[in-house]
Amino acid sequence: MPILKEPPDPAEWSDPDDIPRPVVAFGVTLAGPGLELAPHRHRKAQLLLSLRGVLTCEAQSGLWLVPPQHAIWIPGGALHAIRATGTIEGYDIFVEPALTLGMPASCCTMSVTPLLRELLVRAAGFPLLYPEGGAESHLFTLLLDEVATASVQRLYLPMPADVRLRRIVELMMADPTDRGTMASWAKRAGLSERTLARLLARETGMSFGRWRQQLTIMLALQRMAEGAPIQRLAVELGYESAASFVTMFRKTLGSSPGRYMARLRGSPAAADQDPKQPAR
């Protein structure tokens, strides 16, 4: 693992937008329980790669999950908040908007190829004020080409803006074992069941059942990326058994949790996992 360069000194650079280079890269390390960055925005677009630690990014009315060996792309000007769990290691680049033609127009989680990862490692070793027009600029050109062709992952949950719905979201995320009915959740929010369904469909494009299932999948993938055993995970998400959780997961994503995570990590397909065994 290379030694990662620290982010710009706040005393010298107040914001990545102030660094007078079209692309800037640096390493990110954080030992501890995690990280939470309040909503903020940059003029420059951002790509944040996680090598270790699980990230979530809320932006543009959605929540994106970023497992290890994946990256989040955030277009310039997008208001976003980032949370991370566990020890964090990764790489961060900021890109002038003029160089992002052909890049995704909205936030998304991307798979990271070995080449893109190595380009980020190399770029993070450059001085912040690297000489323009030389080898560094050529490497950044190749790096941006790799970003433009990266595979986008569907690790996304639409998030409502209505304050009553946000309260429901917060309660569900705080206690996933609560499997209350739509009627009971509507009552807690001071809404009729019909109003809850109408508001959620308008703001997320999903029914209540489908949205809650997608939330469950997002929470499950986050915990699986952190190494949680399937048996414990099923209990944490309010399922009666690991087998019932695996059945739901397979019906929703088309494969067992073990196989899905193996593909997500770019590993050879794993054998279907016995629910009694820990997730790997």
C-alpha positions in Angstrom: 0.0 0.0 0.0 1.6 3.3 -1.0 2.0 6.2 1.4 -0.9 8.5 0.8 -0.4 12.2 0.4 -2.5 14.3 2.8 -5.2 16.6 1.5 -4.3 20.2 1.0 -3.3 22.1 4.1 -6.4 24.2 5.1 -4.2 27.0 6.1 -2.9 27.2 2.5 -6.0 26.1 0.5 -9.5 26.7 1.8 -11.1 24.7 -0.9 -10.1 22.3 -3.8 -11.6 24.9 -6.2 -8.8 27.3 -5.2 -6.0 25.0 -6.3 -4.9 26.4 -9.7 -4.7 23.2 -11.6 -7.4 21.5 -13.9 -7.1 18.2 -12.0 -5.9 17.7 -8.4 -5.4 14.3 -6.7 -4.5 13.3 -3.2 -4.8 10.3 -0.9 -7.2 10.1 2.0 -6.6 8.2 5.3 -8.6 8.3 8.4 -8.3 5.9 11.3 -11.3 5.8 13.6 -15.0 5.1 13.7 -15.8 7.0 10.6 -16.4 10.3 8.9 -19.4 12.6 8.4 -19.2 15.6 6.0 -22.1 18.0 6.1 -23.8 19.0 2.9 -21.4 21.0 0.7 -20.5 21.6 -2.9 -17.5 22.2 -5.1 -17.3 24.0 -8.5 -15.0 21.1 -9.6 -16.4 17.6 -10.1 -15.2 15.0 -7.7 -14.2 11.3 -7.8 -13.7 9.6 -4.5 -12.4 6.1 -4.5 -12.7 3.8 -1.4 -10.0 1.2 -1.0 -11.0 0.5 2.6 -14.2 1.6 4.4 -17.7 1.9 3.2 -19.0 5.3 2.0 -22.5 6.6 1.4 -23.1 9.9 -0.5 -26.4 11.7 -0.4 -26.9 14.1 -3.4 -29.4 15.1 -6.0 -32.4 13.4 -4.2 -30.6 10.1 -3.9 -28.4 8.0 -1.6 -25.4 6.1 -3.2 -23.5 3.3 -1.6 -19.8 3.1 -2.3 -18.3 -0.3 -1.3 -14.5 -0.8 -1.1 -12.8 -0.8 -4.6 -15.6 1.4 -5.9 -15.8 5.2 -6.4 -18.5 7.9 -6.3 -18.6 10.4 -9.1 -20.1 13.8 -8.0 -20.6 16.4 -10.8 -19.4 19.9 -10.2 -21.8 22.1 -8.2 -23.9 19.2 -6.8 -24.8 19.6 -3.2 -23.7 16.4 -1.4 -23.0 14.9 2.1 -20.7 12.0 2.7 -20.6 9.4 5.5 -18.0 6.7 6.0 -17.7 3.8 8.4 -14.6 2.4 9.9 -11.0 3.1 8.9 -11.0 4.9 5.6 -8.3 4.7 2.9 -8.8 5.9 -0.6 -8.1 8.6 -3.3 -9.8 11.8 -4.2 -9.6 13.9 -7.4 -11.2 17.2 -8.3 -11.8 18.1 -12.0 -12.5 21.4 -13.7 -16.0 21.3 -15.3 -14.6 22.0 -18.7 -12.9 18.6 -18.6 -15.9 16.6 -17.7 -17.7 16.4 -21.1 -18.7 12.8 -21.6 -18.7 12.2 -17.9 -22.0 11.2 -16.0 -24.3 14.2 -15.6 -25.5 13.0 -12.2 -24.0 11.3 -9.2 -23.2 7.6 -9.5 -21.3 4.7 -8.0 -18.6 3.4 -10.4 -16.6 0.2 -10.6 -12.8 0.9 -10.6 -10.6 -1.0 -13.0 -7.0 -1.9 -11.9 -5.7 0.7 -14.4 -7.9 3.5 -13.0 -6.8 2.5 -9.5 -3.1 2.6 -10.4 -3.5 5.9 -12.2 -5.1 7.4 -9.1 -2.2 6.0 -6.9 0.3 7.6 -9.3 -1.5 10.9 -9.5 -1.8 11.2 -5.8 2.0 11.4 -5.6 2.2 14.5 -7.8 2.8 17.9 -6.2 -0.4 19.9 -5.9 1.2 22.5 -8.2 2.6 20.0 -10.7 4.0 21.5 -14.0 1.3 21.7 -16.6 1.8 20.3 -20.1 4.1 17.5 -19.1 3.9 13.9 -18.0 1.5 14.7 -15.2 -1.0 16.3 -17.6 -0.8 13.3 -19.9 -1.5 10.9 -17.0 -4.5 12.9 -15.9 -5.8 12.8 -19.5 -5.6 9.0 -19.4 -7.2 8.9 -16.0 -10.2 11.0 -17.1 -10.6 8.7 -20.1 -10.8 5.7 -17.7 -13.4 7.6 -15.6 -15.5 8.3 -18.7 -15.7 4.6 -19.6 -16.1 3.2 -16.0 -19.0 0.9 -15.4 -21.8 2.5 -13.4 -23.3 0.4 -10.6 -27.0 0.5 -9.5 -26.2 1.1 -5.8 -28.8 3.8 -5.5 -31.8 4.7 -3.4 -34.1 7.7 -4.3 -34.6 9.9 -1.3 -37.7 12.0 -0.6 -37.4 15.7 0.3 -40.7 16.0 2.2 -39.9 16.5 5.9 -42.5 14.0 7.0 -41.2 11.3 4.7 -37.6 12.2 5.7 -38.6 11.5 9.3 -39.9 8.0 8.3 -36.6 7.4 6.4 -34.5 8.4 9.5 -36.5 6.0 11.7 -36.3 3.1 9.3 -32.5 3.6 8.9 -32.0 3.9 12.7 -34.0 0.7 13.4 -34.2 -1.6 10.3 -35.8 -4.3 12.5 -39.0 -2.3 12.6 -41.2 -4.0 10.0 -44.3 -1.8 10.6 -47.0 -1.7 8.0 -47.5 1.2 5.6 -50.5 2.2 7.7 -48.5 2.3 10.9 -45.7 4.4 9.3 -48.3 6.8 7.9 -49.8 7.3 11.3 -46.4 8.0 12.9 -45.8 10.7 10.2 -49.3 12.2 10.7 -50.4 11.2 7.2 -53.1 9.1 5.8 -52.0 5.9 4.1 -53.2 7.3 0.7 -51.2 10.5 1.2 -48.1 8.6 2.2 -48.3 6.5 -1.0 -48.9 9.5 -3.2 -46.1 11.6 -1.7 -43.6 8.7 -1.9 -44.5 7.9 -5.5 -44.2 11.5 -6.5 -40.8 12.0 -4.9 -39.1 8.7 -5.5 -41.1 7.0 -8.3 -41.6 4.0 -6.1 -44.3 2.3 -4.1 -43.9 2.1 -0.3 -43.1 -1.6 -0.5 -40.6 -1.4 -3.3 -38.9 1.6 -1.7 -38.6 -0.1 1.7 -37.2 -3.2 0.0 -34.6 -1.1 -1.8 -33.6 0.5 1.5 -33.2 -2.9 3.0 -31.0 -4.0 0.2 -28.8 -0.8 0.5 -28.4 -1.4 4.3 -27.6 -5.1 3.7 -25.0 -4.3 1.1 -23.4 -1.7 3.4 -23.2 -4.2 6.3 -22.0 -7.0 4.0 -19.2 -4.8 2.6 -18.2 -4.2 6.3 -18.0 -8.0 6.7 -21.2 -8.7 8.7 -22.2 -12.4 8.8 -25.4 -13.2 7.0 -27.1 -14.7 10.1 -26.5 -11.6 12.2 -27.4 -9.3 9.3 -30.8 -11.0 8.8 -31.6 -10.4 12.5 -30.4 -6.7 12.2 -32.8 -6.2 9.3 -35.8 -7.7 11.0 -35.9 -11.1 9.1 -37.1 -14.2 10.9 -34.2 -16.3 9.5 -31.1 -16.0 7.4 -32.8 -18.2 4.8 -35.7 -15.7 4.4 -33.3 -12.8 4.0 -31.3 -14.7 1.4 -34.5 -15.5 -0.5 -35.5 -11.8 -0.6 -32.0 -10.9 -1.7 -31.9 -13.5 -4.5 -35.4 -12.4 -5.8 -34.4 -8.7 -5.8 -30.9 -8.9 -7.2 -30.9 -12.2 -9.0 -28.2 -14.0 -7.0 -27.2 -15.0 -3.5 -25.5 -12.5 -1.2 -22.1 -14.3 -1.6 -22.2 -14.3 -5.4 -23.4 -10.7 -5.6 -20.6 -9.4 -3.3 -18.0 -11.5 -5.3 -19.1 -9.8 -8.5 -19.1 -6.4 -6.8 -15.5 -6.9 -5.7 -14.5 -8.2 -9.1 -13.7 -11.7 -7.7 -14.6 -15.0 -9.4 -18.1 -16.0 -8.7 -18.5 -17.4 -5.3 -20.5 -20.5 -4.5 -23.9 -20.0 -3.2 -23.5 -19.4 0.5 -25.1 -21.5 3.2 -27.1 -19.0 5.3 -25.7 -20.6 8.4 -22.1 -19.6 7.5 -20.6 -16.1 7.8 -20.6 -13.8 4.8 -17.2 -13.4 3.2 
